[in-house]
Amino acid sequence: MRGRVISVADGDTLTVFTQQGERQRIRLYGIDAPESRQAGGEAATAFARSLALFAEVELKVIDKDRYGRVVALVTLPDGRILNEELIRNGHAWVYDTYCRLPLCVKWRALEKEARVSKKGLWAEKKPMPPWTWRRRNK
């Protein structure tokens, strides 16, 4: 599936206007970025917007989530995978609960490199994972 990114809600959720003329909410596969109101959330959203907003992207659909969003790998015009770039630059965790494809092994190594380099959210002493933040802020 191909389309143009028309909005970025947060670091791991965007809306794509597909070539079929449909609006699709997309949840980035295998990652979890800080929530918008969470520490690191604004930076993750801004980073995703800087790479993807208004870009023509290719979607490799993996699944649908319980909210009806398409769960996908999002390939940018230059061939980079948005999901992976968020991890590489320290704006998301690998979401181990759901990241099951072979590429997740590489992503775990990229997350470790970002941690060691103190990139993005890893500049904080103990960044709170989004799943913990969501549980505490229900």
Backbone bond lengths (Angstrom), bond angles and torsions (degrees), N, CA, C in turn:
res aa  C-N    CA-C-N  psi(-1)  N-CA   C-N-CA  omega(-1)  CA-C   N-CA-C  phi
1 M - - - 1.454 - - 1.534 108.00 -
2 R 1.307 116.39 141.42 1.466 122.39 178.86 1.527 108.56 -126.71
3 G 1.329 115.42 157.08 1.451 119.52 176.68 1.515 111.46 179.26
4 R 1.333 114.58 -179.03 1.469 121.74 -179.91 1.533 108.20 -109.08
5 V 1.339 115.66 132.85 1.461 120.96 176.97 1.524 107.53 -72.48
6 I 1.335 116.86 120.93 1.463 120.14 -178.10 1.524 112.59 -107.71
7 S 1.347 117.21 -14.83 1.462 119.38 172.99 1.521 109.44 -160.27
8 V 1.339 113.93 153.92 1.459 121.77 176.42 1.527 106.08 -124.87
9 A 1.330 116.64 109.41 1.466 121.49 -176.73 1.519 111.28 -75.36
10 D 1.322 116.10 -41.01 1.459 122.32 177.52 1.524 107.84 -161.10
11 G 1.316 117.52 -169.57 1.452 120.42 -173.78 1.508 115.98 -62.76
12 D 1.338 117.53 -21.70 1.467 118.59 -177.75 1.525 114.21 -128.15
13 T 1.335 117.23 16.21 1.469 121.02 179.72 1.524 109.73 -138.19
14 L 1.327 115.50 128.82 1.459 119.61 177.98 1.519 109.91 -142.74
15 T 1.326 115.08 169.57 1.458 121.17 176.85 1.518 108.10 -119.18
16 V 1.340 114.66 132.94 1.452 121.99 -178.71 1.527 108.49 -119.74
17 F 1.330 116.02 135.29 1.457 122.02 171.28 1.520 105.25 -93.65
18 T 1.327 116.78 109.54 1.466 121.55 -172.12 1.524 111.90 -78.01
19 Q 1.322 114.95 165.00 1.464 120.72 177.00 1.528 110.73 -64.44
20 Q 1.331 116.61 -19.22 1.463 120.77 177.34 1.531 111.64 -83.62
21 G 1.345 116.77 1.40 1.464 120.92 177.45 1.509 114.30 82.80
22 E 1.328 117.88 21.10 1.471 121.69 -179.99 1.521 110.49 -111.56
23 R 1.328 115.55 148.66 1.465 121.27 170.31 1.523 107.34 -90.00
24 Q 1.326 115.40 126.78 1.465 120.23 179.21 1.518 109.20 -123.64
25 R 1.348 115.65 127.00 1.475 120.01 171.25 1.513 106.25 -79.52
26 I 1.311 116.25 129.69 1.459 122.22 -176.46 1.520 109.64 -117.87
27 R 1.322 115.51 129.80 1.467 122.73 172.18 1.517 105.58 -104.91
28 L 1.333 117.23 124.41 1.455 120.42 -178.12 1.527 109.97 -67.52
29 Y 1.312 115.38 126.89 1.461 122.52 -177.83 1.528 111.45 -64.55
30 G 1.328 115.01 138.08 1.455 122.26 164.76 1.509 117.47 75.82
31 I 1.339 117.33 2.88 1.465 119.34 -179.76 1.523 109.66 -129.08
32 D 1.319 115.50 162.26 1.459 121.55 172.75 1.521 106.62 -139.54
33 A 1.320 116.05 115.18 1.465 122.55 179.58 1.524 109.03 -96.95
34 P 1.331 116.97 155.78 1.463 119.47 177.29 1.531 110.87 -56.20
35 E 1.315 115.28 144.63 1.458 120.65 176.57 1.527 109.85 -65.97
36 S 1.317 117.36 156.90 1.462 122.12 -175.57 1.526 112.86 -54.28
37 R 1.337 118.32 -39.34 1.465 121.88 -177.26 1.527 112.43 -90.11
38 Q 1.308 116.76 1.28 1.453 122.67 -178.89 1.533 109.98 -93.08
39 A 1.331 117.65 154.07 1.463 120.74 174.47 1.526 108.69 -54.90
40 G 1.308 115.96 129.87 1.461 121.51 -178.51 1.513 113.69 90.42
41 G 1.321 117.39 -12.46 1.465 121.12 -177.79 1.515 113.77 -65.92
42 E 1.339 116.25 -44.47 1.473 119.12 179.83 1.519 110.47 -64.19
43 A 1.332 117.05 -40.42 1.470 120.43 -179.49 1.528 110.95 -66.20
44 A 1.333 116.87 -40.67 1.471 120.52 179.23 1.525 110.57 -64.73
45 T 1.328 116.25 -42.44 1.467 120.68 178.69 1.522 110.30 -63.92
46 A 1.326 116.83 -46.42 1.466 120.89 -179.44 1.536 110.77 -61.91
47 F 1.328 116.95 -39.69 1.460 120.40 179.25 1.530 110.34 -64.33
48 A 1.336 116.81 -47.35 1.471 120.25 179.13 1.528 110.46 -60.97
49 R 1.331 116.73 -42.11 1.477 119.90 178.06 1.522 110.84 -61.70
50 S 1.336 116.49 -42.26 1.471 119.59 -176.45 1.527 111.71 -62.53
51 L 1.321 117.58 -29.87 1.459 120.98 -179.62 1.528 113.59 -91.10
52 A 1.332 116.39 -34.35 1.460 118.27 -166.06 1.523 116.96 -115.33
53 L 1.319 118.28 -26.45 1.470 118.55 -173.22 1.523 111.23 -59.44
54 F 1.319 115.68 125.96 1.464 126.83 -179.51 1.527 113.91 71.69
55 A 1.322 116.84 6.63 1.468 120.22 178.55 1.526 109.99 -82.43
56 E 1.340 114.82 149.83 1.458 121.27 170.40 1.524 106.28 -82.72
57 V 1.319 116.70 121.28 1.461 120.86 -175.76 1.521 110.86 -123.70
58 E 1.309 113.99 160.84 1.458 121.00 172.75 1.519 106.97 -109.72
59 L 1.324 115.30 136.02 1.463 121.12 -179.37 1.519 109.70 -111.56
60 K 1.315 115.85 126.15 1.461 120.30 170.78 1.523 105.56 -102.93
61 V 1.318 115.71 102.32 1.464 121.39 -175.29 1.519 109.35 -72.45
62 I 1.330 115.12 128.12 1.456 121.88 179.75 1.531 110.29 -104.45
63 D 1.350 116.38 -38.45 1.462 120.01 -171.54 1.524 108.69 -168.06
64 K 1.326 115.70 -177.71 1.470 123.38 166.67 1.510 106.08 -122.65
65 D 1.336 116.79 142.06 1.469 118.43 179.22 1.520 110.81 -92.65
66 R 1.318 115.71 178.44 1.477 120.22 -176.00 1.518 112.73 -67.35
67 Y 1.345 117.90 -12.89 1.461 122.03 177.76 1.527 111.92 -96.06
68 G 1.327 116.58 3.43 1.452 121.21 178.74 1.514 114.60 85.83
69 R 1.332 116.64 4.78 1.466 119.34 178.45 1.526 109.78 -79.14
70 V 1.319 114.54 146.71 1.456 120.79 172.46 1.527 107.00 -74.61
71 V 1.323 117.09 130.58 1.465 122.24 176.46 1.523 106.24 -100.52
72 A 1.348 116.29 122.56 1.463 118.71 -169.94 1.519 113.23 -149.29
73 L 1.323 113.85 159.43 1.455 122.32 164.15 1.521 105.31 -86.85
74 V 1.320 117.79 133.99 1.456 121.94 -177.35 1.525 108.37 -114.56
75 T 1.328 115.74 113.66 1.454 121.08 179.65 1.526 109.16 -96.60
76 L 1.328 114.82 125.93 1.457 122.97 -178.99 1.533 110.23 -78.68
77 P 1.338 117.97 165.48 1.464 120.69 -178.65 1.534 114.03 -56.04
78 D 1.338 117.60 -29.72 1.468 120.20 -178.79 1.531 113.00 -87.96
79 G 1.344 116.53 4.81 1.459 120.85 176.33 1.523 114.82 94.77
80 R 1.329 117.28 -11.07 1.464 119.14 177.05 1.523 109.64 -72.94
81 I 1.324 115.24 152.89 1.464 121.03 177.87 1.528 107.85 -97.95
82 L 1.327 116.30 120.68 1.466 121.70 -176.57 1.525 111.05 -55.28
83 N 1.317 117.50 -45.30 1.466 121.61 -179.47 1.532 109.79 -52.65
84 E 1.325 115.29 -47.98 1.463 122.11 -177.20 1.530 111.73 -67.33
85 E 1.324 116.85 -38.11 1.471 120.30 -179.35 1.526 111.42 -65.34
86 L 1.314 116.99 -35.42 1.468 119.92 176.80 1.527 110.58 -63.46
87 I 1.315 117.10 -40.28 1.467 120.74 177.67 1.527 110.27 -68.27
88 R 1.324 116.49 -49.54 1.468 122.37 -176.91 1.533 111.75 -55.35
89 N 1.321 116.46 -35.93 1.457 121.72 -175.91 1.527 113.97 -97.56
90 G 1.335 116.07 10.06 1.460 120.25 173.59 1.510 115.38 75.81
91 H 1.339 117.20 29.90 1.460 120.26 -179.93 1.528 113.38 -111.02
92 A 1.340 117.09 6.39 1.466 120.10 179.57 1.520 109.73 -160.83
93 W 1.317 113.80 156.08 1.457 122.70 171.78 1.522 108.65 -93.29
94 V 1.309 117.01 152.85 1.458 120.00 164.31 1.520 104.61 -72.09
95 Y 1.324 116.73 128.96 1.467 121.39 -176.81 1.522 107.77 -90.43
96 D 1.341 115.08 83.90 1.461 121.74 -172.40 1.525 114.08 -53.77
97 T 1.320 116.93 -31.94 1.461 119.92 -179.97 1.525 111.58 -59.38
98 Y 1.339 116.86 -33.53 1.461 121.32 -174.28 1.522 114.67 -117.15
99 C 1.310 118.81 -14.37 1.465 121.28 -176.52 1.525 109.14 -83.61
100 R 1.322 116.35 102.44 1.467 122.11 -172.94 1.531 114.38 -121.48
101 L 1.313 118.56 -9.33 1.460 121.06 -179.72 1.530 110.00 -73.94
102 P 1.329 117.71 158.30 1.471 120.39 178.82 1.536 113.66 -55.60
103 L 1.349 118.20 -31.52 1.463 120.14 179.94 1.515 113.23 -64.01
104 C 1.325 117.51 -16.69 1.473 121.23 179.78 1.523 111.43 -64.72
105 V 1.323 117.21 -27.52 1.472 120.51 176.97 1.529 108.79 -62.75
106 K 1.331 116.27 -47.21 1.465 121.13 177.54 1.520 110.52 -61.29
107 W 1.325 116.76 -42.30 1.459 120.98 -178.87 1.523 111.62 -62.86
108 R 1.324 117.61 -37.49 1.473 120.11 177.48 1.525 110.42 -62.79
109 A 1.332 116.56 -38.75 1.469 120.46 177.38 1.535 110.37 -66.71
110 L 1.338 117.52 -39.67 1.459 120.94 177.48 1.523 111.24 -64.44
111 E 1.344 116.75 -39.57 1.466 120.16 177.39 1.529 109.98 -62.54
112 K 1.318 116.37 -42.88 1.467 120.38 179.34 1.529 110.45 -61.36
113 E 1.339 117.62 -42.83 1.467 121.78 177.64 1.527 111.09 -61.42
114 A 1.331 116.99 -42.65 1.469 121.06 178.93 1.533 110.21 -63.57
115 R 1.332 116.91 -40.48 1.472 120.86 177.55 1.523 110.94 -60.79
116 V 1.328 115.88 -49.93 1.468 121.18 -178.56 1.532 110.60 -61.16
117 S 1.325 116.45 -38.96 1.474 121.81 -178.96 1.523 112.68 -81.70
118 K 1.336 116.61 -5.52 1.471 122.83 -178.94 1.532 112.19 56.58
119 K 1.334 114.72 43.75 1.465 120.94 177.73 1.522 110.26 -83.04
120 G 1.325 115.90 145.42 1.456 121.42 173.11 1.516 113.09 53.90
121 L 1.321 116.33 -126.34 1.465 121.12 -176.48 1.522 112.07 -65.58
122 W 1.328 117.42 -18.56 1.466 120.78 -179.26 1.520 112.14 -76.34
123 A 1.333 118.25 -4.39 1.459 120.93 173.14 1.528 110.16 -70.94
124 E 1.348 116.60 -22.91 1.470 121.26 176.00 1.523 109.64 -73.93
125 K 1.311 115.85 154.09 1.464 120.02 -178.83 1.528 111.47 -65.21
126 K 1.342 116.84 -49.52 1.466 121.15 -179.88 1.526 109.39 -138.92
127 P 1.322 118.03 79.92 1.470 118.40 179.70 1.531 110.52 -63.69
128 M 1.323 114.69 140.90 1.467 120.13 -178.38 1.527 109.68 -87.07
129 P 1.324 117.14 124.77 1.470 119.17 176.65 1.530 110.67 -60.33
130 P 1.326 117.41 144.53 1.468 121.04 -178.13 1.525 113.37 -57.74
131 W 1.343 117.35 -36.55 1.463 119.09 -179.65 1.522 110.91 -64.78
132 T 1.313 118.68 -33.09 1.466 121.86 175.97 1.522 109.44 -71.95
133 W 1.331 116.42 -44.53 1.460 121.13 -179.95 1.524 110.58 -59.70
134 R 1.330 117.52 -44.09 1.478 121.31 179.99 1.516 110.87 -61.86
135 R 1.319 116.39 -43.27 1.473 120.74 -179.81 1.529 110.61 -61.85
136 R 1.328 118.17 -40.73 1.454 122.81 -178.61 1.524 112.77 -75.08
137 N 1.315 118.27 -21.52 1.458 121.52 -174.38 1.513 114.03 -115.41
138 K 1.331 116.44 28.44 1.476 120.38 178.92 1.508 110.32 -66.82
